Amino acid sequence: MGRHIGKLFQFLGLLLLFVINQQNISAFYQEDFKNVLAEDVPEKYTNHAASIDEHYANQLESLDLRLYPGSSYTTESRSTIGSLNHCKSLVFQTLTSLPKEHREYLQHLTLYFAEGRRGLGGGSTIILRCSDVDDAELSSVLVHEMGHIVDTGLKTGNIWTGNSEFMDGSLPIYNDDPSLRFYRISWENDTTIKVTAERTDFVTGYAMSDPYEDFAESYNYYLLHGQQFKEMAKYDVDLRRKYLYLKYFIFSGQEFDNDPSELPNFTMRRYDSTVLAYDYEKFLSSTNNRQEIATL
């Protein structure tokens, strides 16, 4: 999950990834994208689910982003044709369930199959672990990372307006950055929560890590747990401000209802939104932008 071990380490990691991939520039192009395959695992597309995966995997390569092989991030990455297609299919369906403006800012995507963090996101780059995670969780992790893309990539300020009190690692947040309106609800700066803040002002425990995780967790909650978020916001003024910020400044007034049929206690806060139950099938079927399969 983005910035879990600190914003500085994330920045250095993204810089290292960029340098590695610059050295292997051919991997930027879709026709040259290859993952190192696991050995001795022959596979054939003989069933309906595999053919759906293959269809959507091919559709991912039609989006305006650059795919990197997992081995460019870690040499330990190994996938089968089926596992790679399944991950690419899920990523495509998740991205096309998001607002077009949001997903179009994602420009660099690495899918890897090895031990490591589930996801890392910022600017225009996401690194996503496809192994040892179920489909609903992987999709939720990707939504969380897209929250970082929207926050630190799409919604940014201009250098000539000067530096605010917030830093993203070594990078300043400028005074006209639209995200400042969100950060300042609960944060004095990028490391200090306001003394008046309560735990119920945050959608999860992890949102209390820093303002950027606060934004990404709230973004995830708004999309995948919208009714629960809305209900929680009735009982907390600052959480209501965050909900309304997302509604009007990020999602142009659109609200979402992908909650499970039974909602938990609204006063409770779980630590990590990406492991919470949501209506996964409903979320992935909510788009009008995805090309549907005519015949299989």
N, C-alpha and C positions, 0 to 999 in steps of 0.2 A: 504494500500500500504506500502511496506517495508520501515522501518525506518522513517515513516512520523512524528512520535513524538520524534524522536531522536534516535541515534544509541545505547546509553546506555540503554534506556528503552526497545529497541528491544532485546538487549542481555539478560537483566534481565527477559523479558517475555519468551524468548526461553529457558532460564535456568529453569524457573518455570515450563514450559510445560514439559521439560525433566524429572524433578523431579516427577511431577504428574504421568506421564506415566510410569516411572520406578516403581512407587508404584502399578500400574495396568498393570503388565508386560504382562498379557494374551492378552491385546488389541494390542500388537505388531503383533500378528499372524492373518493371513487373515481369518482363520476359526472361530476366536473368535470376529471378527469385527462386532459391532452392533451399530446402532444409536438409541437413544431414539425416539420412534415413537409418533407422534401427536395422541391424543385420538379421537375416534369416527369418523375416516376418512377411512372407508373400501374402498379398491381399488382392481380392477381386471384388468389383462392385456387383454383387449378386442380390442385393436386397433393396427394398424401397428406401429405408433410412439412409443407406450409404449413397444412393443416387441423389437424394435431397441434399446431403452434405456436399457432394461434388458440385451440384448446381450452384448452391449459394457460395461455395468456396471460389468458384470461377467469377461470381458476381463481385466478390470482394476486390478482386484484381481490376475491376472496372471503375472502382471509386478513385477519386483524385488524391491518392496518398501513395507513399513509397514504402514498400515492404522490405524488411531486412530479415535474413535468415537468423534463426536462433543462435547458431554457432558464432555469429558476429558479436553476440553479447556474452555468451559463455561457450567454450569449446566442448563442454559436456552435453550440450543439447542434442538429443536424438529423438526423432519421431518416425512413425510409420506414415504411409500415404493416407491411411484412414484417419489416424489421429490428427494429422495436420489439416486435412480437409474438414474434419469435424470442428476444430478450433476456428478455422477461417470462416466456416459457415456460421458459427455462433457469433463471431465478431461482426460479420456482415449484418446479421439479423438485429443485433444489439445496436449497432451504429445507425441503421436505417429506422430504428424506433425512436431516435433522438431528433430534436429539431435540426433541420438541414444546416442552418448557420453554425450550429455547434460542431457537428461532425466534420464539416468542411474545413474547419481550422486544424484538424488533426492531419499532419503531413507526413509523419514518420512513425512507423509501427513495426515493432519487433515481437515475434511470437516464439517463445522458447520452451523447451521441454527438458527441464533439469531441476535440481533443488535450487531454491532461492525464493526471493520475495514474490508475492503473487502479482504485484503490479507496481509500476513506477511511472509517474506522469508529470508533465509540466511543459509550458511553452506550446510547442506543436508536436511533442514526442511522447509516445507511450511504449513501454516495454511490458509485456504481459506473459505470465507463466501459464501454459496450457495443460500442464500435467498435475496429477494429484489434487484436482479440484473439480467439483461437480458443475454441471452446466449452469444452474441457477446462480451459484456463487461466482463463477467466472464472469457471467454477464453483469452481476452486481459490482464486482471489482472493476470491470471496464467502465461502468457508469460512474463509479467514484473517480476513476482516473480522468474521465472526460470532464468531471467537475473541475479538476485542476487545469485542464486545457482551456475551459471557458474562463476560469478565474485569472490564470497567469498568462494566457496566450491571446484569447479573443478580447477580453475586457482589460485593456491596459491604458496607461496614460502617456503623456508626452514629456520628454526630458526638460524642455524649456519652462515647464511649470514648477520645477524644483522638486526636491525630495521631501516625502512625508516622513512621519515618525515610524513607518514600517519598512523593514528590509526583508527581502526573500533571499536568505543566505547572504551573498555579497552583492546582490542586486537591489537597488532602491525601488520602492513603490512611489511613483510620482503623484503630485498633489491632485491631479485631475483623473486619477485612476478610478473608474466606476466602482471597483470592489471596496474602496475605502468606506463607502456608505454602509456596507455589510460588516467589515472588520470592526468599525468603531462602535458597533452595538455592544460588543462584549470585551473588546481589547483596548488596552492603552497603547500598546505597540505590538510588534510581532512575537514578543516573548512574555508579555505581562497581561494577565486577565484583570479586568477592572475589579476593584475591591467590592463593588456593589453587585457583581455577577453571582448568580446562583447556578447550581448544577442543572436545574430545570430550564435554564436559558439555552441549553445545548441539546441537540437531538440525540447525541450519544456521548459516552465517556471519551471516545477517541477524538471527537470534535473539540475537546478541551485542550488538545495537544498544542495547537497554534491556530492563528486565524485562517490559514490555508486549508488545514484539515477541517476546520469548522465549516468553511465554504463547501468543500468537496463532500463531506458527510451530509450537509444540509441539502446539497444538490441531489445526492443519491436518495435521500429520504423523500424529497419533494416528488421525484419521479416514481419511485417504487413503493413508497408508503405514504402517498399523498393525503389520504383521508385520516390516517393516524396523525400525521404531522399537523394537519388542520385542527384536529381535535385537541392535540397537545397544546397548540398555540392559543386556544381559548382560555387557558389557565395561566399563561405566562406572557407578560407584555413584551419582553425582549424577543422571545421566541416568535411571537406574532409579527414583530417587525421583520424578523428574518424570513418568515414565510411570505409576507407581503413583498419584500424585496425580490425574492425569487420569482414570485408570481408576475410582477409587473416589469422588473428590469431584466430578468433572464428568460422568462417563458411567455412574455407578451400577453399575460392574462390567462393563459391556458392552465388548467388544473388537471390532475391525474388521479386515477383510482385503480391502483394495482395491488391494493392490500389483500391479504387473505380474508376469507369469509368471517373469521372471528378475530377481533382485534384485542391486543393485550391491555393491561392497565395503563392508562394514559399518563399516570404520574411516574411510571418506571422509565429508566434509561438503561439501555443495553450499551455495551462498550463499542461494538463494531457493527455498523449498519449492513455490511456486505455479507454477513452470515444470517441475517434475519429472513424469515419466510415472507415471500410475496407471490403474487399471481404471475408466475413466470410466463406461462403460455399466453395470458392476456397481454402482458407487456410486449412480447415479441410479435403479437398479431395486431398491434395498435397503429401500424404505419400505413400510409397510402403511397409511400415512395418506393416501396420494395417491388421488384418485378416478381409476379406470381408465377408458379410453375404451371404451365398449361397441361402438359402430359408427361408422365413418368413411366 
